[in-house]
Amino acid sequence: MGRNIETVTGCTKEGITIWHIGEVIIFELKNSSALRKVDPITGFELLEL
């Protein structure tokens, strides 16, 4: 997540607050029906738009 020349980065694992905030912003900006799917390579539940 970032703006101008500054970014905030961190772990994308479930339960991490900044990641959940980022997902809410994506939902609002895209007005999408995104959902989570398990990535077979990483095993992470990734947000799919």
CHARMM internal coordinates of N, CA and C (Angstrom, degrees):
IC EDIT
DIST 1 N 1 CA 1.4486
DIST 1 CA 1 C 1.5204
ANGL 1 N 1 CA 1 C 107.13
DIST 1 C 2 N 1.2857
ANGL 1 CA 1 C 2 N 117.26
DIHE 1 N 1 CA 1 C 2 N 138.78
DIST 2 N 2 CA 1.4462
ANGL 1 C 2 N 2 CA 117.54
DIHE 1 CA 1 C 2 N 2 CA 179.77
DIST 2 CA 2 C 1.5139
ANGL 2 N 2 CA 2 C 113.30
DIHE 1 C 2 N 2 CA 2 C -168.61
DIST 2 C 3 N 1.3059
ANGL 2 CA 2 C 3 N 113.03
DIHE 2 N 2 CA 2 C 3 N 173.19
DIST 3 N 3 CA 1.4559
ANGL 2 C 3 N 3 CA 121.22
DIHE 2 CA 2 C 3 N 3 CA 177.63
DIST 3 CA 3 C 1.5126
ANGL 3 N 3 CA 3 C 107.00
DIHE 2 C 3 N 3 CA 3 C -153.36
DIST 3 C 4 N 1.3280
ANGL 3 CA 3 C 4 N 116.00
DIHE 3 N 3 CA 3 C 4 N 139.27
DIST 4 N 4 CA 1.4635
ANGL 3 C 4 N 4 CA 122.27
DIHE 3 CA 3 C 4 N 4 CA -178.38
DIST 4 CA 4 C 1.5230
ANGL 4 N 4 CA 4 C 109.72
DIHE 3 C 4 N 4 CA 4 C 55.91
DIST 4 C 5 N 1.3293
ANGL 4 CA 4 C 5 N 118.82
DIHE 4 N 4 CA 4 C 5 N -121.74
DIST 5 N 5 CA 1.4628
ANGL 4 C 5 N 5 CA 119.96
DIHE 4 CA 4 C 5 N 5 CA -177.24
DIST 5 CA 5 C 1.5201
ANGL 5 N 5 CA 5 C 113.20
DIHE 4 C 5 N 5 CA 5 C -102.54
DIST 5 C 6 N 1.3315
ANGL 5 CA 5 C 6 N 118.74
DIHE 5 N 5 CA 5 C 6 N 4.99
DIST 6 N 6 CA 1.4598
ANGL 5 C 6 N 6 CA 121.70
DIHE 5 CA 5 C 6 N 6 CA -178.72
DIST 6 CA 6 C 1.5256
ANGL 6 N 6 CA 6 C 110.69
DIHE 5 C 6 N 6 CA 6 C -110.34
DIST 6 C 7 N 1.3285
ANGL 6 CA 6 C 7 N 116.04
DIHE 6 N 6 CA 6 C 7 N 142.08
DIST 7 N 7 CA 1.4587
ANGL 6 C 7 N 7 CA 120.70
DIHE 6 CA 6 C 7 N 7 CA 175.91
DIST 7 CA 7 C 1.5192
ANGL 7 N 7 CA 7 C 110.23
DIHE 6 C 7 N 7 CA 7 C -134.12
DIST 7 C 8 N 1.3029
ANGL 7 CA 7 C 8 N 114.99
DIHE 7 N 7 CA 7 C 8 N 156.18
DIST 8 N 8 CA 1.4557
ANGL 7 C 8 N 8 CA 121.84
DIHE 7 CA 7 C 8 N 8 CA 172.63
DIST 8 CA 8 C 1.5205
ANGL 8 N 8 CA 8 C 105.60
DIHE 7 C 8 N 8 CA 8 C -117.75
DIST 8 C 9 N 1.3136
ANGL 8 CA 8 C 9 N 116.24
DIHE 8 N 8 CA 8 C 9 N 121.87
DIST 9 N 9 CA 1.4589
ANGL 8 C 9 N 9 CA 119.42
DIHE 8 CA 8 C 9 N 9 CA -179.42
DIST 9 CA 9 C 1.5147
ANGL 9 N 9 CA 9 C 109.73
DIHE 8 C 9 N 9 CA 9 C -124.64
DIST 9 C 10 N 1.2811
ANGL 9 CA 9 C 10 N 114.96
DIHE 9 N 9 CA 9 C 10 N 159.96
DIST 10 N 10 CA 1.4545
ANGL 9 C 10 N 10 CA 118.67
DIHE 9 CA 9 C 10 N 10 CA 178.57
DIST 10 CA 10 C 1.5106
ANGL 10 N 10 CA 10 C 111.39
DIHE 9 C 10 N 10 CA 10 C -179.47
DIST 10 C 11 N 1.2912
ANGL 10 CA 10 C 11 N 114.87
DIHE 10 N 10 CA 10 C 11 N -168.92
DIST 11 N 11 CA 1.4555
ANGL 10 C 11 N 11 CA 122.40
DIHE 10 CA 10 C 11 N 11 CA -177.40
DIST 11 CA 11 C 1.5274
ANGL 11 N 11 CA 11 C 110.40
DIHE 10 C 11 N 11 CA 11 C -69.91
DIST 11 C 12 N 1.3179
ANGL 11 CA 11 C 12 N 116.53
DIHE 11 N 11 CA 11 C 12 N 138.65
DIST 12 N 12 CA 1.4637
ANGL 11 C 12 N 12 CA 121.18
DIHE 11 CA 11 C 12 N 12 CA -179.96
DIST 12 CA 12 C 1.5221
ANGL 12 N 12 CA 12 C 112.43
DIHE 11 C 12 N 12 CA 12 C -99.76
DIST 12 C 13 N 1.3199
ANGL 12 CA 12 C 13 N 116.77
DIHE 12 N 12 CA 12 C 13 N 18.73
DIST 13 N 13 CA 1.4580
ANGL 12 C 13 N 13 CA 119.79
DIHE 12 CA 12 C 13 N 13 CA -179.45
DIST 13 CA 13 C 1.5264
ANGL 13 N 13 CA 13 C 111.06
DIHE 12 C 13 N 13 CA 13 C -75.77
DIST 13 C 14 N 1.3226
ANGL 13 CA 13 C 14 N 115.42
DIHE 13 N 13 CA 13 C 14 N 155.55
DIST 14 N 14 CA 1.4588
ANGL 13 C 14 N 14 CA 121.82
DIHE 13 CA 13 C 14 N 14 CA 179.11
DIST 14 CA 14 C 1.5243
ANGL 14 N 14 CA 14 C 110.76
DIHE 13 C 14 N 14 CA 14 C -56.18
DIST 14 C 15 N 1.3352
ANGL 14 CA 14 C 15 N 116.12
DIHE 14 N 14 CA 14 C 15 N 137.31
DIST 15 N 15 CA 1.4542
ANGL 14 C 15 N 15 CA 121.13
DIHE 14 CA 14 C 15 N 15 CA 178.16
DIST 15 CA 15 C 1.5170
ANGL 15 N 15 CA 15 C 114.00
DIHE 14 C 15 N 15 CA 15 C 98.45
DIST 15 C 16 N 1.3169
ANGL 15 CA 15 C 16 N 118.08
DIHE 15 N 15 CA 15 C 16 N -7.23
DIST 16 N 16 CA 1.4593
ANGL 15 C 16 N 16 CA 121.64
DIHE 15 CA 15 C 16 N 16 CA -179.63
DIST 16 CA 16 C 1.5298
ANGL 16 N 16 CA 16 C 108.15
DIHE 15 C 16 N 16 CA 16 C -87.29
DIST 16 C 17 N 1.3142
ANGL 16 CA 16 C 17 N 116.72
DIHE 16 N 16 CA 16 C 17 N 121.34
DIST 17 N 17 CA 1.4632
ANGL 16 C 17 N 17 CA 122.45
DIHE 16 CA 16 C 17 N 17 CA -172.09
DIST 17 CA 17 C 1.5189
ANGL 17 N 17 CA 17 C 113.69
DIHE 16 C 17 N 17 CA 17 C -58.29
DIST 17 C 18 N 1.3213
ANGL 17 CA 17 C 18 N 118.87
DIHE 17 N 17 CA 17 C 18 N -48.06
DIST 18 N 18 CA 1.4714
ANGL 17 C 18 N 18 CA 120.52
DIHE 17 CA 17 C 18 N 18 CA -175.46
DIST 18 CA 18 C 1.5172
ANGL 18 N 18 CA 18 C 111.05
DIHE 17 C 18 N 18 CA 18 C -60.38
DIST 18 C 19 N 1.3171
ANGL 18 CA 18 C 19 N 117.23
DIHE 18 N 18 CA 18 C 19 N -34.47
DIST 19 N 19 CA 1.4651
ANGL 18 C 19 N 19 CA 120.09
DIHE 18 CA 18 C 19 N 19 CA 179.86
DIST 19 CA 19 C 1.5172
ANGL 19 N 19 CA 19 C 110.47
DIHE 18 C 19 N 19 CA 19 C -68.41
DIST 19 C 20 N 1.3277
ANGL 19 CA 19 C 20 N 118.04
DIHE 19 N 19 CA 19 C 20 N -41.22
DIST 20 N 20 CA 1.4638
ANGL 19 C 20 N 20 CA 121.27
DIHE 19 CA 19 C 20 N 20 CA 178.72
DIST 20 CA 20 C 1.5234
ANGL 20 N 20 CA 20 C 110.74
DIHE 19 C 20 N 20 CA 20 C -64.13
DIST 20 C 21 N 1.3129
ANGL 20 CA 20 C 21 N 117.41
DIHE 20 N 20 CA 20 C 21 N -39.66
DIST 21 N 21 CA 1.4641
ANGL 20 C 21 N 21 CA 121.01
DIHE 20 CA 20 C 21 N 21 CA 177.53
DIST 21 CA 21 C 1.5209
ANGL 21 N 21 CA 21 C 109.60
DIHE 20 C 21 N 21 CA 21 C -62.70
DIST 21 C 22 N 1.3182
ANGL 21 CA 21 C 22 N 117.46
DIHE 21 N 21 CA 21 C 22 N -42.85
DIST 22 N 22 CA 1.4659
ANGL 21 C 22 N 22 CA 121.88
DIHE 21 CA 21 C 22 N 22 CA 178.50
DIST 22 CA 22 C 1.5158
ANGL 22 N 22 CA 22 C 111.89
DIHE 21 C 22 N 22 CA 22 C -60.30
DIST 22 C 23 N 1.3254
ANGL 22 CA 22 C 23 N 117.01
DIHE 22 N 22 CA 22 C 23 N -40.41
DIST 23 N 23 CA 1.4546
ANGL 22 C 23 N 23 CA 120.34
DIHE 22 CA 22 C 23 N 23 CA 179.16
DIST 23 CA 23 C 1.5238
ANGL 23 N 23 CA 23 C 111.13
DIHE 22 C 23 N 23 CA 23 C -65.99
DIST 23 C 24 N 1.3085
ANGL 23 CA 23 C 24 N 117.98
DIHE 23 N 23 CA 23 C 24 N -39.95
DIST 24 N 24 CA 1.4638
ANGL 23 C 24 N 24 CA 121.09
DIHE 23 CA 23 C 24 N 24 CA 178.26
DIST 24 CA 24 C 1.5198
ANGL 24 N 24 CA 24 C 109.82
DIHE 23 C 24 N 24 CA 24 C -61.76
DIST 24 C 25 N 1.3129
ANGL 24 CA 24 C 25 N 117.47
DIHE 24 N 24 CA 24 C 25 N -43.13
DIST 25 N 25 CA 1.4676
ANGL 24 C 25 N 25 CA 121.54
DIHE 24 CA 24 C 25 N 25 CA 178.58
DIST 25 CA 25 C 1.5221
ANGL 25 N 25 CA 25 C 110.36
DIHE 24 C 25 N 25 CA 25 C -61.09
DIST 25 C 26 N 1.3269
ANGL 25 CA 25 C 26 N 117.35
DIHE 25 N 25 CA 25 C 26 N -43.53
DIST 26 N 26 CA 1.4653
ANGL 25 C 26 N 26 CA 120.66
DIHE 25 CA 25 C 26 N 26 CA 178.86
DIST 26 CA 26 C 1.5259
ANGL 26 N 26 CA 26 C 110.33
DIHE 25 C 26 N 26 CA 26 C -61.07
DIST 26 C 27 N 1.3269
ANGL 26 CA 26 C 27 N 117.48
DIHE 26 N 26 CA 26 C 27 N -45.43
DIST 27 N 27 CA 1.4613
ANGL 26 C 27 N 27 CA 120.74
DIHE 26 CA 26 C 27 N 27 CA 178.38
DIST 27 CA 27 C 1.5239
ANGL 27 N 27 CA 27 C 110.73
DIHE 26 C 27 N 27 CA 27 C -57.16
DIST 27 C 28 N 1.3238
ANGL 27 CA 27 C 28 N 116.87
DIHE 27 N 27 CA 27 C 28 N -46.08
DIST 28 N 28 CA 1.4624
ANGL 27 C 28 N 28 CA 121.40
DIHE 27 CA 27 C 28 N 28 CA -176.86
DIST 28 CA 28 C 1.5278
ANGL 28 N 28 CA 28 C 111.71
DIHE 27 C 28 N 28 CA 28 C -67.25
DIST 28 C 29 N 1.3284
ANGL 28 CA 28 C 29 N 117.55
DIHE 28 N 28 CA 28 C 29 N -44.75
DIST 29 N 29 CA 1.4588
ANGL 28 C 29 N 29 CA 120.71
DIHE 28 CA 28 C 29 N 29 CA -177.37
DIST 29 CA 29 C 1.5223
ANGL 29 N 29 CA 29 C 112.30
DIHE 28 C 29 N 29 CA 29 C -70.52
DIST 29 C 30 N 1.2969
ANGL 29 CA 29 C 30 N 116.69
DIHE 29 N 29 CA 29 C 30 N -38.38
DIST 30 N 30 CA 1.4566
ANGL 29 C 30 N 30 CA 120.90
DIHE 29 CA 29 C 30 N 30 CA -176.31
DIST 30 CA 30 C 1.5266
ANGL 30 N 30 CA 30 C 112.59
DIHE 29 C 30 N 30 CA 30 C -89.16
DIST 30 C 31 N 1.3469
ANGL 30 CA 30 C 31 N 116.46
DIHE 30 N 30 CA 30 C 31 N -13.91
DIST 31 N 31 CA 1.4615
ANGL 30 C 31 N 31 CA 121.25
DIHE 30 CA 30 C 31 N 31 CA -175.32
DIST 31 CA 31 C 1.5314
ANGL 31 N 31 CA 31 C 109.48
DIHE 30 C 31 N 31 CA 31 C 46.45
DIST 31 C 32 N 1.3175
ANGL 31 CA 31 C 32 N 114.93
DIHE 31 N 31 CA 31 C 32 N 50.52
DIST 32 N 32 CA 1.4590
ANGL 31 C 32 N 32 CA 120.56
DIHE 31 CA 31 C 32 N 32 CA -170.80
DIST 32 CA 32 C 1.5199
ANGL 32 N 32 CA 32 C 112.71
DIHE 31 C 32 N 32 CA 32 C -107.08
DIST 32 C 33 N 1.2931
ANGL 32 CA 32 C 33 N 113.88
DIHE 32 N 32 CA 32 C 33 N 171.50
DIST 33 N 33 CA 1.4636
ANGL 32 C 33 N 33 CA 121.11
DIHE 32 CA 32 C 33 N 33 CA 173.99
DIST 33 CA 33 C 1.5243
ANGL 33 N 33 CA 33 C 108.23
DIHE 32 C 33 N 33 CA 33 C -111.73
DIST 33 C 34 N 1.3169
ANGL 33 CA 33 C 34 N 115.89
DIHE 33 N 33 CA 33 C 34 N 49.64
DIST 34 N 34 CA 1.4642
ANGL 33 C 34 N 34 CA 122.12
DIHE 33 CA 33 C 34 N 34 CA -177.89
DIST 34 CA 34 C 1.5208
ANGL 34 N 34 CA 34 C 110.67
DIHE 33 C 34 N 34 CA 34 C -60.96
DIST 34 C 35 N 1.3213
ANGL 34 CA 34 C 35 N 115.03
DIHE 34 N 34 CA 34 C 35 N 155.54
DIST 35 N 35 CA 1.4534
ANGL 34 C 35 N 35 CA 120.43
DIHE 34 CA 34 C 35 N 35 CA 177.36
DIST 35 CA 35 C 1.5176
ANGL 35 N 35 CA 35 C 109.39
DIHE 34 C 35 N 35 CA 35 C -146.24
DIST 35 C 36 N 1.3185
ANGL 35 CA 35 C 36 N 115.30
DIHE 35 N 35 CA 35 C 36 N 165.04
DIST 36 N 36 CA 1.4632
ANGL 35 C 36 N 36 CA 120.73
DIHE 35 CA 35 C 36 N 36 CA -179.54
DIST 36 CA 36 C 1.5181
ANGL 36 N 36 CA 36 C 109.83
DIHE 35 C 36 N 36 CA 36 C -95.64
DIST 36 C 37 N 1.3351
ANGL 36 CA 36 C 37 N 115.96
DIHE 36 N 36 CA 36 C 37 N 134.69
DIST 37 N 37 CA 1.4572
ANGL 36 C 37 N 37 CA 122.00
DIHE 36 CA 36 C 37 N 37 CA 174.71
DIST 37 CA 37 C 1.5185
ANGL 37 N 37 CA 37 C 108.03
DIHE 36 C 37 N 37 CA 37 C -130.09
DIST 37 C 38 N 1.3200
ANGL 37 CA 37 C 38 N 115.85
DIHE 37 N 37 CA 37 C 38 N 142.91
DIST 38 N 38 CA 1.4611
ANGL 37 C 38 N 38 CA 120.41
DIHE 37 CA 37 C 38 N 38 CA 178.32
DIST 38 CA 38 C 1.5230
ANGL 38 N 38 CA 38 C 108.88
DIHE 37 C 38 N 38 CA 38 C -74.86
DIST 38 C 39 N 1.3294
ANGL 38 CA 38 C 39 N 115.83
DIHE 38 N 38 CA 38 C 39 N 125.51
DIST 39 N 39 CA 1.4577
ANGL 38 C 39 N 39 CA 121.80
DIHE 38 CA 38 C 39 N 39 CA 176.23
DIST 39 CA 39 C 1.5255
ANGL 39 N 39 CA 39 C 107.93
DIHE 38 C 39 N 39 CA 39 C -79.32
DIST 39 C 40 N 1.3339
ANGL 39 CA 39 C 40 N 118.26
DIHE 39 N 39 CA 39 C 40 N 122.17
DIST 40 N 40 CA 1.4600
ANGL 39 C 40 N 40 CA 120.09
DIHE 39 CA 39 C 40 N 40 CA -175.88
DIST 40 CA 40 C 1.5270
ANGL 40 N 40 CA 40 C 114.10
DIHE 39 C 40 N 40 CA 40 C -65.19
DIST 40 C 41 N 1.3142
ANGL 40 CA 40 C 41 N 117.78
DIHE 40 N 40 CA 40 C 41 N -23.83
DIST 41 N 41 CA 1.4670
ANGL 40 C 41 N 41 CA 121.07
DIHE 40 CA 40 C 41 N 41 CA -178.60
DIST 41 CA 41 C 1.5227
ANGL 41 N 41 CA 41 C 111.47
DIHE 40 C 41 N 41 CA 41 C -81.34
DIST 41 C 42 N 1.3451
ANGL 41 CA 41 C 42 N 116.91
DIHE 41 N 41 CA 41 C 42 N -48.55
DIST 42 N 42 CA 1.4647
ANGL 41 C 42 N 42 CA 120.46
DIHE 41 CA 41 C 42 N 42 CA -175.28
DIST 42 CA 42 C 1.5229
ANGL 42 N 42 CA 42 C 113.20
DIHE 41 C 42 N 42 CA 42 C -93.95
DIST 42 C 43 N 1.3319
ANGL 42 CA 42 C 43 N 116.61
DIHE 42 N 42 CA 42 C 43 N -25.38
DIST 43 N 43 CA 1.4583
ANGL 42 C 43 N 43 CA 120.33
DIHE 42 CA 42 C 43 N 43 CA -175.44
DIST 43 CA 43 C 1.5168
ANGL 43 N 43 CA 43 C 112.93
DIHE 42 C 43 N 43 CA 43 C 82.88
DIST 43 C 44 N 1.3539
ANGL 43 CA 43 C 44 N 117.50
DIHE 43 N 43 CA 43 C 44 N -1.49
DIST 44 N 44 CA 1.4610
ANGL 43 C 44 N 44 CA 121.45
DIHE 43 CA 43 C 44 N 44 CA 178.78
DIST 44 CA 44 C 1.5229
ANGL 44 N 44 CA 44 C 109.83
DIHE 43 C 44 N 44 CA 44 C -78.03
DIST 44 C 45 N 1.3365
ANGL 44 CA 44 C 45 N 115.78
DIHE 44 N 44 CA 44 C 45 N 149.18
DIST 45 N 45 CA 1.4606
ANGL 44 C 45 N 45 CA 121.01
DIHE 44 CA 44 C 45 N 45 CA 172.08
DIST 45 CA 45 C 1.5221
ANGL 45 N 45 CA 45 C 106.75
DIHE 44 C 45 N 45 CA 45 C -86.67
DIST 45 C 46 N 1.3307
ANGL 45 CA 45 C 46 N 117.07
DIHE 45 N 45 CA 45 C 46 N 102.97
DIST 46 N 46 CA 1.4586
ANGL 45 C 46 N 46 CA 121.78
DIHE 45 CA 45 C 46 N 46 CA -174.81
DIST 46 CA 46 C 1.5186
ANGL 46 N 46 CA 46 C 111.04
DIHE 45 C 46 N 46 CA 46 C -96.83
DIST 46 C 47 N 1.3246
ANGL 46 CA 46 C 47 N 115.30
DIHE 46 N 46 CA 46 C 47 N 145.19
DIST 47 N 47 CA 1.4554
ANGL 46 C 47 N 47 CA 121.52
DIHE 46 CA 46 C 47 N 47 CA 177.77
DIST 47 CA 47 C 1.5184
ANGL 47 N 47 CA 47 C 108.50
DIHE 46 C 47 N 47 CA 47 C -75.59
DIST 47 C 48 N 1.3169
ANGL 47 CA 47 C 48 N 116.61
DIHE 47 N 47 CA 47 C 48 N 124.31
DIST 48 N 48 CA 1.4582
ANGL 47 C 48 N 48 CA 121.33
DIHE 47 CA 47 C 48 N 48 CA -179.97
DIST 48 CA 48 C 1.5151
ANGL 48 N 48 CA 48 C 109.00
DIHE 47 C 48 N 48 CA 48 C -114.52
DIST 48 C 49 N 1.3308
ANGL 48 CA 48 C 49 N 115.97
DIHE 48 N 48 CA 48 C 49 N 124.84
DIST 49 N 49 CA 1.4594
ANGL 48 C 49 N 49 CA 120.92
DIHE 48 CA 48 C 49 N 49 CA -178.55
DIST 49 CA 49 C 1.5036
ANGL 49 N 49 CA 49 C 110.85
DIHE 48 C 49 N 49 CA 49 C -93.12
END
COOR INIT
IC SEED 1 N 1 CA 1 C
IC BUILD
